[in-house]
């Protein structure tokens, strides 16, 4: 079944019961001690709970950000290699019939390597937000 964030699936509350904000504080299976980019999803209207589309929009906005030199320098050698491999894959993959520019720069999505498909959220064991699960393409 296809999932469309702007359709009925995306209009469902992201949690039950609904919440006025949803903090994603960790990335599952991340070897780093602390995930450097926690995300807070807010509802698109103050009278609504956070919807699935709000979570996906917040994640997209977060992962579209360019990485700073300091962020790249803080990575392990193995993670940095994975980051650059993901970058080159991304700039050589057409999106909407167009290739991104080779000078597009490293983005946070490159940090995910080939684990770019949203697989869900789970409450963080420490009670501080949610853990983000990403996976390989189907």
C-alpha positions in Angstrom: 0.0 0.0 0.0 1.3 3.4 -0.9 1.5 6.0 1.9 0.8 9.6 1.1 1.6 12.1 3.9 -0.8 14.6 2.4 -3.7 12.1 2.2 -5.8 10.4 4.9 -2.7 8.6 6.4 -0.9 11.9 7.0 -4.0 13.4 8.6 -4.0 10.9 11.5 -2.6 11.9 14.9 1.0 10.8 15.2 0.4 9.4 18.7 -2.5 8.1 20.8 -3.6 10.1 22.6 -2.6 13.1 20.4 0.1 15.5 21.7 0.7 19.2 21.1 4.4 18.6 20.3 6.5 15.6 19.6 10.2 15.5 20.2 12.5 13.0 18.4 15.6 12.8 20.5 17.4 9.8 19.2 18.2 7.8 16.0 17.9 4.0 16.4 21.1 2.0 15.8 23.2 5.2 15.7 26.7 4.5 16.9 27.2 8.0 18.1 26.8 8.7 21.8 24.2 11.4 21.2 22.2 12.3 18.1 23.2 15.8 17.1 19.9 17.0 15.6 16.8 16.4 17.8 13.6 17.3 16.1 10.4 18.8 17.5 7.3 18.4 15.4 4.6 20.9 16.0 1.0 20.7 14.7 0.2 22.9 11.6 -2.7 24.3 13.6 -2.7 25.1 17.3 -6.0 23.4 17.9 -4.9 20.1 16.4 -2.5 17.4 17.8 0.7 16.6 16.0 -0.3 14.7 12.9 1.8 12.2 10.9 2.3 14.8 8.2 3.7 17.2 10.8 6.3 14.7 11.9 7.3 13.9 8.3 7.5 17.6 7.4 9.7 18.3 10.5 12.0 15.4 9.6 12.3 16.5 6.0 13.1 20.0 7.1 15.7 18.7 9.5 17.4 16.3 7.1 17.5 18.9 4.3 19.8 21.1 6.4 23.4 21.4 5.2 26.0 20.0 7.6 28.6 22.4 9.0 32.3 21.7 8.9 32.3 21.2 12.7 29.5 18.6 12.4 31.5 16.7 9.8 34.7 16.9 11.7 33.1 15.5 14.8 32.2 12.2 13.0 34.2 9.1 13.2 36.3 8.2 10.1 33.9 5.3 9.3 30.8 7.5 9.6 32.5 10.3 7.5 33.3 7.7 4.8 29.6 6.6 4.8 28.5 10.2 4.7 30.6 11.0 1.6 29.4 7.8 -0.1 25.8 8.8 0.6 26.5 12.3 -0.7 27.9 11.0 -4.0 24.9 8.6 -4.4 22.5 11.4 -3.7 24.0 13.9 -6.2 24.0 11.2 -8.9 20.4 10.2 -8.4 17.8 12.2 -10.4 15.0 13.7 -8.4 12.0 14.8 -10.5 14.0 14.3 -13.6 16.9 16.5 -12.4 20.2 15.8 -10.8 21.2 17.9 -7.8 24.3 20.1 -8.3 27.6 18.4 -7.4 28.3 21.4 -5.2 25.0 20.9 -3.3 27.0 20.3 -0.1 26.7 17.6 2.6 23.2 17.4 4.1 22.0 15.8 7.2 20.2 13.2 5.1 23.7 12.0 4.0 24.4 11.1 7.7 21.8 8.3 7.3 23.8 6.5 4.6 21.4 4.2 2.8 18.9 4.1 5.7 16.6 6.8 4.3 13.2 5.2 4.6 11.0 6.2 7.6 10.2 3.1 9.6 8.5 4.7 12.6 8.9 6.0 16.1 9.1 4.4 19.5 9.1 6.1 23.0 12.6 6.6 24.2 13.5 4.4 27.2 14.6 7.4 29.2 11.2 9.0 28.7 12.8 11.9 26.7 10.9 12.0 23.5 10.9 9.3 20.8 13.5 7.2 18.9 13.4 7.5 15.1 13.7 4.3 13.1 15.0 4.5 9.6 15.7 1.7 7.2 16.8 0.7 3.7 14.6 1.2 0.7 12.1 -1.6 0.0 
